[in-house]
Amino acid sequence: MKRVLSGIRATGRLHLGNYLGAVKGMLELQENSDYETFYMVADLHTITVPYEVEVLRKNRREVIIDYLAAGLDPEKSVIFQQANVPEHVELGYLFSSITTIAKMQHLPTFKEKVKQHPEHATMALLNYPVLMAADILIYKAGLVPVGLDQEPHIEVAREIARRMNQDYGTDFPEPKRFATPGQYVPSLTGEGKMSKSVEGSYVNLTDSLEEIKSKIAKIPTDSGKGSEIVGGVKTLMEFVELFEGKEKRSSFEEQYRTSGVRYSEIKEQLSEAIFKELEPIQKRRAELEKDTEYVDRVIREGAEKARKVARETVKEVREKMGLV
Ligand code: AMP
């Protein structure tokens, strides 16, 4: 059976970018019986930028709850916390022996993070894509449901797989990204992508209807009429398509070019549509928050299942690399 791996860092509540770009793809593949799905909380990736210990301790559990609330099912997927499977780190180290520093320094994600945290250009940050390759290849996963921003990292994983297979005779697949319609969710500011690190750019999965309305209301717009759809108006149209369908978007765009549109109505309807999708997730989340024992069990059993597979791969790689 083909395997799938994905993960989200433990940086707080999930936002619509994580949900549409990653979680929706994770759900789709979970429901496809051709695939065996492994979904982790990428807590080891979280410590590549400055963080607070107690906040991380809380968030690595919160993401598990978000996963379960969104519909990930421990009966169908292996749901786990990355740090509970230390074999990822070992395989990452072995992979680092065939990865050059120059290659890692040139990745756009590395440069971006160094710009954000110039005092924190650490080895862990440089090693991020190598550990991510280990996350994927330790399960021999061929498919990775993640957003568009992760494409350069998937390319690194493919290169590492090829190199390992050539040099040591392993049988790693060359993983591909599984893209969803929301593979690039724009920022509510009208510039760049939705991101936890940009205040005012995101809607959280836990936001109330009032919060969603107030955030959507802030998407910058114009007079409502014109020939070219750009900036915040384009962002608004993309959200309309993602939550209300292509036809609705086309119809608003047609109106924009002819009679003009009323943003207050579009934003009101869009906010309702977003909340309609999030409300059941929020209800399940409230139940899960009360069920500590269940969440603990999911975490414990997920780690056991993941480790079983991870151990096998590391054993094989150790043997092939002359370490046994
Ligand atoms: P991160 O929070 O960086 O660990 O990202 C977790 C997942 O969410 C990754 O698969 C990202 O590609 C995805 N993601 C984050 N932001 C966005 C966005 N604005 N649009 C689409 N996917 C996103």
Residues whose N, C-alpha, C, O or C-beta is under 5 A from the ligand:
A	BS01	AMP	G7 I8 R9 G17 N18 G21 A22 P145 V146 G147 L148 D149 Q150 G182 Q183 Y184 V185 K193 M194
